[in-house]
Amino acid sequence: MDHRDVIASLTPQERNRLTGKSDVPGLIQFAVHGGAIILFGSLIAARVPFWPLLMLPQGILIVFLFTLMHETVHRTAFETQWLNDAVARLCSLTIVLPADWFRYFHFAHHRFTQDPQNDPELAFPKPETLRQYIVHISGIPLWWGQFKTLYANAVGRSRDSYVPPKGRPKVRAEARAMIAFYALVLVLAVWFQATTLIYVWIVPALLGQPFLRLYLLAEHGRCPFVANMLENTRTTLTNWLVRKLAWNMPFHTEHHAYPGVPFHQLPEFHRLIERHLKVVEPGYVSFHEKYIETLR
């Protein structure tokens, strides 16, 4: 049985329930996630006792806005389309990842998951040595790659095959707008000597990125290069806090098998199809212990 058979086995009532969108769960979770960032940022800005220790949780919260952006790119975080698009823009600016470009990239990843010839994620090989693993987890290649993408899109030099010709003006305008925004923020920060920005946003994001790299590596790392979503994608069983932080994306096989299911319905979808899942890991520590054992 593959993912298509699993979807076909659902009743019409189950499909309707699973794919039902709503603004309420997304707004509640967005308020909690965004509120936590504002809270930690305020405590850092106020230089409360031991404030440098708060930069790590602040950074984890910031970089995991990627998972919210991922949901809004799918337009499943909220029922209202403009709300998905607005929050995607906000996350895009916060984590320096162009939302329109990422939509083309990510949809190609869904269409060709684990296809070595066509999946754009596989253009960034998974680490095969301990040194590569450490560099990958550091987040340095990720930041460098995102800045290169932003520049290439802005100057019109992007040749990404998954971006259609009609989409190139859009990603070019998006990149230029983002660069203009960062330039304005930089000028204002220098003018007002706002060094707090470094400790509230930039340093925390650098500190938090390795945790996002560890999380994302488990989604497809060491999964077979086959078309069946039940085999080429991993679901990682984890605690409530990590699931909330990642907008339920640890249920990643479920997401790939049926991308139209909103984040808040993934736990139910998991319960319906868990007996069919081929690649399930009991936790992220367990996954990385096994992954490290395979490194040369």
Secondary structure, DSSP 8 states (H G I E B T S, - for coil): --HHHHHHTS-HHHHHHHT---HHHHHHHHHHHHHHHHHHHHHHHTT-TTGGGGHHHHHHHHHTHHHHHHHHHHT-S-SSHHHHHHHHHHHHHHHT--HHHHHHHHHHHHHTTT-TTT-GGGGS----SHHHHHHHHHTHHHHHHHHHHHHHHHTT----TTS-GGGHHHHHHHHHHHHHHHHHHHHHHHHTT-THHIIIIIHHHHHHHHHHHHHHHHHHTT--S-S-HHHHS-EE---HHHHHHTTTTT-HHHHHH-TTS-GGGHHHHHHHHGGG-S-EES-HHHHHHHHHHT--
